[in-house]
Amino acid sequence: MSDMKNIRKAKDSEKIRLLVDEWIKKKEYLKNDIGVEKLGKELGINRTYISNYINDTYNYNFNTWIHQMRIVDAKQIIIDNPGITMGQIAVMTGYTDQAHFSKIFKFITGISPMKWRKSNIEK
């Protein structure tokens, strides 16, 4: 690759990084209808570039990346609000229902959200 292409690619990556970082800071990933196509449109960047950036930067595909961030938030909500229901947490973290939230939580953490709550709240 030529030096000019490398420079352009680095500038594009920096632009994407800044836009994605701002998007994360605003917690836009908590919206329940987010997808790589929609994110690309929101940021004004081709979906393939966004997808490649996420894969290269976070070593996850788009969906796993979104789920990772949501589950981090879910854990914090559980800790900060011990009486909250799993259904409420599901909605707050962008999931349409508790069953899907629980399935993803277990996939990401290895244990159910109820077991996680029990082991982290009752210490």
Backbone as JSON Lines, residues from 0, in Angstrom:
{"i":0,"aa":"M","n":[0.85,-1.18,0.0],"ca":[0.0,0.0,0.0],"c":[0.89,1.24,0.0]}
{"i":1,"aa":"S","n":[0.46,2.24,-0.73],"ca":[1.26,3.46,-0.8],"c":[1.16,4.25,0.51]}
{"i":2,"aa":"D","n":[2.1,5.16,0.7],"ca":[2.09,5.99,1.91],"c":[0.83,6.83,2.0]}
{"i":3,"aa":"M","n":[0.36,7.34,0.87],"ca":[-0.86,8.17,0.87],"c":[-2.08,7.35,1.29]}
{"i":4,"aa":"K","n":[-2.16,6.11,0.82],"ca":[-3.28,5.26,1.22],"c":[-3.23,4.97,2.71]}
{"i":5,"aa":"N","n":[-2.03,4.73,3.23],"ca":[-1.87,4.48,4.67],"c":[-2.3,5.7,5.49]}
{"i":6,"aa":"I","n":[-1.92,6.87,5.02],"ca":[-2.28,8.11,5.73],"c":[-3.8,8.29,5.71]}
{"i":7,"aa":"R","n":[-4.4,8.09,4.53],"ca":[-5.85,8.24,4.4],"c":[-6.57,7.21,5.29]}
{"i":8,"aa":"K","n":[-6.09,5.98,5.29],"ca":[-6.7,4.94,6.11],"c":[-6.58,5.28,7.6]}
{"i":9,"aa":"A","n":[-5.45,5.81,8.02],"ca":[-5.25,6.21,9.42],"c":[-6.2,7.35,9.79]}
{"i":10,"aa":"K","n":[-6.37,8.32,8.89],"ca":[-7.29,9.43,9.14],"c":[-8.72,8.93,9.23]}
{"i":11,"aa":"D","n":[-9.09,8.01,8.33],"ca":[-10.44,7.44,8.37],"c":[-10.67,6.69,9.67]}
{"i":12,"aa":"S","n":[-9.69,5.92,10.1],"ca":[-9.82,5.17,11.36],"c":[-9.96,6.12,12.54]}
{"i":13,"aa":"E","n":[-9.23,7.21,12.53],"ca":[-9.31,8.19,13.61],"c":[-10.7,8.83,13.63]}
{"i":14,"aa":"K","n":[-11.21,9.16,12.47],"ca":[-12.55,9.75,12.36],"c":[-13.58,8.76,12.92]}
{"i":15,"aa":"I","n":[-13.49,7.51,12.51],"ca":[-14.43,6.5,12.99],"c":[-14.29,6.33,14.5]}
{"i":16,"aa":"R","n":[-13.05,6.3,14.99],"ca":[-12.82,6.13,16.43],"c":[-13.5,7.26,17.22]}
{"i":17,"aa":"L","n":[-13.32,8.48,16.78],"ca":[-13.92,9.62,17.48],"c":[-15.44,9.53,17.48]}
{"i":18,"aa":"L","n":[-16.02,9.18,16.34],"ca":[-17.48,9.07,16.24],"c":[-18.01,7.93,17.09]}
{"i":19,"aa":"V","n":[-17.35,6.79,17.04],"ca":[-17.79,5.62,17.82],"c":[-17.63,5.9,19.31]}
{"i":20,"aa":"D","n":[-16.51,6.5,19.71],"ca":[-16.3,6.82,21.13],"c":[-17.4,7.75,21.65]}
{"i":21,"aa":"E","n":[-17.78,8.73,20.86],"ca":[-18.84,9.66,21.25],"c":[-20.17,8.92,21.36]}
{"i":22,"aa":"W","n":[-20.43,8.04,20.42],"ca":[-21.66,7.24,20.4],"c":[-21.74,6.37,21.66]}
{"i":23,"aa":"I","n":[-20.61,5.77,22.04],"ca":[-20.55,4.93,23.25],"c":[-20.77,5.8,24.49]}
{"i":24,"aa":"K","n":[-20.12,6.95,24.53],"ca":[-20.24,7.86,25.68],"c":[-21.7,8.24,25.92]}
{"i":25,"aa":"K","n":[-22.45,8.41,24.84],"ca":[-23.87,8.76,24.95],"c":[-24.74,7.53,25.26]}
{"i":26,"aa":"K","n":[-24.11,6.36,25.34],"ca":[-24.81,5.1,25.62],"c":[-25.9,4.8,24.6]}
{"i":27,"aa":"E","n":[-25.63,5.12,23.36],"ca":[-26.58,4.86,22.28],"c":[-26.8,3.36,22.06]}
{"i":28,"aa":"Y","n":[-25.85,2.54,22.51],"ca":[-25.97,1.08,22.36],"c":[-27.11,0.51,23.2]}
{"i":29,"aa":"L","n":[-27.69,1.31,24.08],"ca":[-28.8,0.84,24.9],"c":[-30.14,0.91,24.15]}
{"i":30,"aa":"K","n":[-30.15,1.52,22.98],"ca":[-31.37,1.54,22.18],"c":[-31.64,0.13,21.68]}
{"i":31,"aa":"N","n":[-32.9,-0.3,21.77],"ca":[-33.17,-1.69,21.45],"c":[-33.21,-2.0,19.96]}
{"i":32,"aa":"D","n":[-33.17,-1.0,19.11],"ca":[-33.26,-1.27,17.68],"c":[-31.97,-0.97,16.93]}
{"i":33,"aa":"I","n":[-30.84,-0.97,17.64],"ca":[-29.58,-0.63,17.0],"c":[-29.04,-1.83,16.2]}
{"i":34,"aa":"G","n":[-28.48,-1.52,15.07],"ca":[-27.83,-2.53,14.22],"c":[-26.67,-1.85,13.52]}
{"i":35,"aa":"V","n":[-25.82,-2.62,12.9],"ca":[-24.64,-2.04,12.26],"c":[-25.06,-1.1,11.12]}
{"i":36,"aa":"E","n":[-26.14,-1.46,10.41],"ca":[-26.64,-0.62,9.33],"c":[-27.1,0.74,9.88]}
{"i":37,"aa":"K","n":[-27.87,0.7,10.97],"ca":[-28.39,1.92,11.58],"c":[-27.25,2.76,12.17]}
{"i":38,"aa":"L","n":[-26.29,2.11,12.81],"ca":[-25.14,2.84,13.35],"c":[-24.38,3.55,12.23]}
{"i":39,"aa":"G","n":[-24.16,2.85,11.14],"ca":[-23.49,3.46,10.0],"c":[-24.21,4.71,9.51]}
{"i":40,"aa":"K","n":[-25.55,4.62,9.42],"ca":[-26.34,5.78,8.99],"c":[-26.24,6.92,9.99]}
{"i":41,"aa":"E","n":[-26.34,6.59,11.29],"ca":[-26.25,7.63,12.33],"c":[-24.92,8.37,12.29]}
{"i":42,"aa":"L","n":[-23.84,7.61,12.03],"ca":[-22.51,8.22,12.04],"c":[-22.08,8.73,10.67]}
{"i":43,"aa":"G","n":[-22.86,8.4,9.64],"ca":[-22.51,8.82,8.29],"c":[-21.32,8.07,7.74]}
{"i":44,"aa":"I","n":[-21.2,6.81,8.14],"ca":[-20.07,5.98,7.71],"c":[-20.61,4.66,7.17]}
{"i":45,"aa":"N","n":[-20.01,4.21,6.11],"ca":[-20.39,2.94,5.49],"c":[-20.4,1.82,6.53]}
{"i":46,"aa":"R","n":[-21.44,0.97,6.51],"ca":[-21.59,-0.11,7.48],"c":[-20.39,-1.06,7.48]}
{"i":47,"aa":"T","n":[-19.78,-1.28,6.32],"ca":[-18.63,-2.18,6.23],"c":[-17.44,-1.59,6.99]}
{"i":48,"aa":"Y","n":[-17.23,-0.28,6.85],"ca":[-16.14,0.37,7.58],"c":[-16.35,0.27,9.08]}
{"i":49,"aa":"I","n":[-17.59,0.52,9.5],"ca":[-17.92,0.44,10.94],"c":[-17.67,-0.99,11.43]}
{"i":50,"aa":"S","n":[-18.18,-1.94,10.69],"ca":[-18.05,-3.35,11.07],"c":[-16.58,-3.75,11.17]}
{"i":51,"aa":"N","n":[-15.8,-3.38,10.17],"ca":[-14.36,-3.71,10.18],"c":[-13.66,-3.03,11.34]}
{"i":52,"aa":"Y","n":[-14.01,-1.76,11.6],"ca":[-13.4,-1.03,12.72],"c":[-13.68,-1.75,14.04]}
{"i":53,"aa":"I","n":[-14.93,-2.14,14.26],"ca":[-15.3,-2.82,15.5],"c":[-14.57,-4.16,15.62]}
{"i":54,"aa":"N","n":[-14.56,-4.92,14.54],"ca":[-13.84,-6.2,14.55],"c":[-12.36,-6.01,14.88]}
{"i":55,"aa":"D","n":[-11.74,-5.04,14.22],"ca":[-10.3,-4.81,14.41],"c":[-9.98,-4.21,15.77]}
{"i":56,"aa":"T","n":[-10.83,-3.33,16.28],"ca":[-10.56,-2.61,17.52],"c":[-10.93,-3.41,18.76]}
{"i":57,"aa":"Y","n":[-12.08,-4.06,18.72],"ca":[-12.61,-4.74,19.91],"c":[-12.52,-6.26,19.85]}
{"i":58,"aa":"N","n":[-12.13,-6.78,18.7],"ca":[-12.05,-8.23,18.49],"c":[-13.37,-8.95,18.72]}
{"i":59,"aa":"Y","n":[-14.46,-8.28,18.4],"ca":[-15.8,-8.85,18.45],"c":[-16.54,-8.45,17.19]}
{"i":60,"aa":"N","n":[-17.53,-9.26,16.82],"ca":[-18.42,-8.8,15.76],"c":[-19.36,-7.76,16.36]}
{"i":61,"aa":"F","n":[-20.12,-7.09,15.52],"ca":[-20.96,-5.98,15.98],"c":[-21.9,-6.41,17.11]}
{"i":62,"aa":"N","n":[-22.63,-7.49,16.91],"ca":[-23.63,-7.9,17.91],"c":[-23.0,-8.25,19.25]}
{"i":63,"aa":"T","n":[-21.91,-8.98,19.24],"ca":[-21.25,-9.33,20.5],"c":[-20.72,-8.08,21.19]}
{"i":64,"aa":"W","n":[-20.2,-7.15,20.42],"ca":[-19.7,-5.88,20.96],"c":[-20.82,-5.13,21.69]}
{"i":65,"aa":"I","n":[-21.99,-5.04,21.04],"ca":[-23.15,-4.37,21.65],"c":[-23.55,-5.1,22.93]}
{"i":66,"aa":"H","n":[-23.65,-6.42,22.86],"ca":[-24.05,-7.2,24.04],"c":[-23.06,-7.03,25.19]}
{"i":67,"aa":"Q","n":[-21.77,-7.01,24.88],"ca":[-20.75,-6.82,25.92],"c":[-21.0,-5.52,26.68]}
{"i":68,"aa":"M","n":[-21.21,-4.43,25.95],"ca":[-21.42,-3.13,26.6],"c":[-22.72,-3.13,27.4]}
{"i":69,"aa":"R","n":[-23.76,-3.72,26.86],"ca":[-25.04,-3.76,27.56],"c":[-24.94,-4.55,28.86]}
{"i":70,"aa":"I","n":[-24.22,-5.66,28.83],"ca":[-24.12,-6.5,30.03],"c":[-23.28,-5.8,31.1]}
{"i":71,"aa":"V","n":[-22.26,-5.06,30.7],"ca":[-21.5,-4.25,31.67],"c":[-22.46,-3.28,32.37]}
{"i":72,"aa":"D","n":[-23.3,-2.62,31.59],"ca":[-24.28,-1.7,32.17],"c":[-25.27,-2.44,33.06]}
{"i":73,"aa":"A","n":[-25.73,-3.6,32.62],"ca":[-26.7,-4.39,33.4],"c":[-26.12,-4.74,34.76]}
{"i":74,"aa":"K","n":[-24.86,-5.15,34.8],"ca":[-24.21,-5.48,36.08],"c":[-24.21,-4.28,37.01]}
{"i":75,"aa":"Q","n":[-23.9,-3.12,36.46],"ca":[-23.86,-1.91,37.29],"c":[-25.26,-1.56,37.8]}
{"i":76,"aa":"I","n":[-26.26,-1.72,36.96],"ca":[-27.65,-1.46,37.37],"c":[-28.04,-2.42,38.5]}
{"i":77,"aa":"I","n":[-27.67,-3.68,38.38],"ca":[-27.98,-4.68,39.42],"c":[-27.34,-4.26,40.75]}
{"i":78,"aa":"I","n":[-26.09,-3.84,40.7],"ca":[-25.39,-3.44,41.92],"c":[-26.01,-2.17,42.53]}
{"i":79,"aa":"D","n":[-26.31,-1.2,41.66],"ca":[-26.84,0.09,42.14],"c":[-28.3,0.02,42.58]}
{"i":80,"aa":"N","n":[-29.04,-0.96,42.08],"ca":[-30.48,-1.06,42.35],"c":[-30.86,-2.49,42.73]}
{"i":81,"aa":"P","n":[-30.51,-2.92,43.93],"ca":[-30.72,-4.33,44.3],"c":[-32.16,-4.83,44.17]}
{"i":82,"aa":"G","n":[-33.14,-3.95,44.27],"ca":[-34.53,-4.38,44.21],"c":[-35.14,-4.41,42.82]}
{"i":83,"aa":"I","n":[-34.4,-3.99,41.82],"ca":[-34.95,-3.88,40.47],"c":[-35.18,-5.27,39.87]}
{"i":84,"aa":"T","n":[-36.22,-5.38,39.04],"ca":[-36.51,-6.68,38.41],"c":[-35.62,-6.89,37.19]}
{"i":85,"aa":"M","n":[-35.45,-8.14,36.82],"ca":[-34.67,-8.46,35.62],"c":[-35.38,-7.94,34.38]}
{"i":86,"aa":"G","n":[-36.7,-7.92,34.4],"ca":[-37.46,-7.36,33.28],"c":[-37.17,-5.88,33.09]}
{"i":87,"aa":"Q","n":[-37.08,-5.14,34.2],"ca":[-36.75,-3.71,34.12],"c":[-35.34,-3.52,33.59]}
{"i":88,"aa":"I","n":[-34.41,-4.35,34.07],"ca":[-33.02,-4.24,33.6],"c":[-32.95,-4.55,32.12]}
{"i":89,"aa":"A","n":[-33.69,-5.56,31.68],"ca":[-33.71,-5.92,30.26],"c":[-34.09,-4.72,29.4]}
{"i":90,"aa":"V","n":[-35.18,-4.06,29.77],"ca":[-35.65,-2.89,29.01],"c":[-34.63,-1.75,29.08]}
{"i":91,"aa":"M","n":[-34.07,-1.51,30.25],"ca":[-33.1,-0.42,30.43],"c":[-31.83,-0.63,29.62]}
{"i":92,"aa":"T","n":[-31.51,-1.88,29.32],"ca":[-30.27,-2.18,28.6],"c":[-30.51,-2.54,27.13]}
{"i":93,"aa":"G","n":[-31.71,-2.24,26.64],"ca":[-31.95,-2.36,25.2],"c":[-32.52,-3.68,24.72]}
{"i":94,"aa":"Y","n":[-32.9,-4.55,25.64],"ca":[-33.5,-5.82,25.23],"c":[-35.02,-5.71,25.26]}
{"i":95,"aa":"T","n":[-35.66,-6.42,24.35],"ca":[-37.12,-6.32,24.27],"c":[-37.82,-7.2,25.29]}
{"i":96,"aa":"D","n":[-37.11,-8.21,25.8],"ca":[-37.74,-9.06,26.82],"c":[-36.7,-9.68,27.74]}
{"i":97,"aa":"Q","n":[-37.17,-10.11,28.89],"ca":[-36.3,-10.66,29.93],"c":[-35.64,-11.96,29.49]}
{"i":98,"aa":"A","n":[-36.35,-12.79,28.76],"ca":[-35.79,-14.08,28.34],"c":[-34.55,-13.88,27.47]}
{"i":99,"aa":"H","n":[-34.65,-12.97,26.52],"ca":[-33.51,-12.71,25.63],"c":[-32.35,-12.1,26.42]}
{"i":100,"aa":"F","n":[-32.67,-11.16,27.3],"ca":[-31.65,-10.55,28.17],"c":[-30.93,-11.63,28.97]}
{"i":101,"aa":"S","n":[-31.69,-12.52,29.6],"ca":[-31.09,-13.57,30.43],"c":[-30.2,-14.49,29.61]}
{"i":102,"aa":"K","n":[-30.66,-14.82,28.41],"ca":[-29.88,-15.7,27.52],"c":[-28.55,-15.03,27.16]}
{"i":103,"aa":"I","n":[-28.6,-13.76,26.79],"ca":[-27.38,-13.03,26.42],"c":[-26.48,-12.84,27.64]}
{"i":104,"aa":"F","n":[-27.06,-12.5,28.78],"ca":[-26.28,-12.32,30.0],"c":[-25.49,-13.59,30.31]}
{"i":105,"aa":"K","n":[-26.16,-14.73,30.22],"ca":[-25.5,-16.01,30.52],"c":[-24.43,-16.32,29.47]}
{"i":106,"aa":"F","n":[-24.71,-16.0,28.22],"ca":[-23.74,-16.22,27.14],"c":[-22.47,-15.4,27.39]}
{"i":107,"aa":"I","n":[-22.64,-14.16,27.81],"ca":[-21.5,-13.25,28.01],"c":[-20.75,-13.58,29.31]}
{"i":108,"aa":"T","n":[-21.48,-13.85,30.4],"ca":[-20.83,-13.99,31.71],"c":[-20.62,-15.44,32.15]}
{"i":109,"aa":"G","n":[-21.39,-16.34,31.56],"ca":[-21.29,-17.75,31.97],"c":[-22.29,-18.14,33.05]}
{"i":110,"aa":"I","n":[-22.98,-17.15,33.62],"ca":[-24.01,-17.46,34.63],"c":[-25.24,-16.59,34.4]}
{"i":111,"aa":"S","n":[-26.35,-17.01,34.95],"ca":[-27.6,-16.26,34.77],"c":[-27.52,-14.93,35.53]}
{"i":112,"aa":"P","n":[-28.34,-13.95,35.13],"ca":[-28.32,-12.69,35.86],"c":[-28.75,-12.84,37.32]}
{"i":113,"aa":"M","n":[-29.67,-13.76,37.59],"ca":[-30.1,-13.98,38.98],"c":[-28.94,-14.53,39.82]}
{"i":114,"aa":"K","n":[-28.21,-15.5,39.28],"ca":[-27.05,-16.04,40.01],"c":[-25.98,-14.97,40.18]}
{"i":115,"aa":"W","n":[-25.79,-14.16,39.13],"ca":[-24.8,-13.09,39.21],"c":[-25.18,-12.11,40.31]}
{"i":116,"aa":"R","n":[-26.48,-11.75,40.33],"ca":[-26.98,-10.84,41.37],"c":[-26.71,-11.42,42.75]}
{"i":117,"aa":"K","n":[-27.07,-12.67,42.93],"ca":[-26.92,-13.33,44.22],"c":[-25.46,-13.33,44.68]}
{"i":118,"aa":"S","n":[-24.55,-13.63,43.78],"ca":[-23.14,-13.71,44.16],"c":[-22.47,-12.35,44.3]}
{"i":119,"aa":"N","n":[-23.07,-11.29,43.75],"ca":[-22.45,-9.97,43.82],"c":[-23.15,-8.99,44.75]}
{"i":120,"aa":"I","n":[-24.38,-9.24,45.1],"ca":[-25.11,-8.35,46.0],"c":[-25.0,-8.84,47.43]}
{"i":121,"aa":"E","n":[-25.05,-10.14,47.6],"ca":[-25.09,-10.69,48.95],"c":[-23.71,-11.02,49.49]}
{"i":122,"aa":"K","n":[-22.74,-10.17,49.18],"ca":[-21.38,-10.4,49.68],"c":[-21.16,-9.6,50.94]}
